[in-house]
Amino acid sequence: MYPVELDDKIRELHARGMSHRGIARVLRCGRSTVGLVLAGRKIVHGESGLHLIKAPNTMSTPVRCQGCGGLVFEPCVVCAVRAMRNQCV
């Protein structure tokens, strides 16, 4: 996960002509992160990010998820992440 501001900084530095390696060095992130952000394939986590998914209640009994069919503690984190990915794409 990375902050939303990193996305803007990566795009700004790239627009100035800086290389992927240079951007990664300045912002202390991976070159792959820089490449994915510039290609539009990196999920941005911020106000609607993963931190809003409720932690599963491990004191309850696992049940079958209506969405994916997996045996999970509700709420199903897999279905929540898939829903967020579909909104970002």
Secondary structure, 3 states (H helix, E strand, C coil): CCCHHHHHHHHHHHHCCCCHHHHHHHHCCCHHHHHHHHHCCCCCCCCCCHHHCCCCCCCCCCEECCCCCCEECCCCHHHHHHHHHHHHC
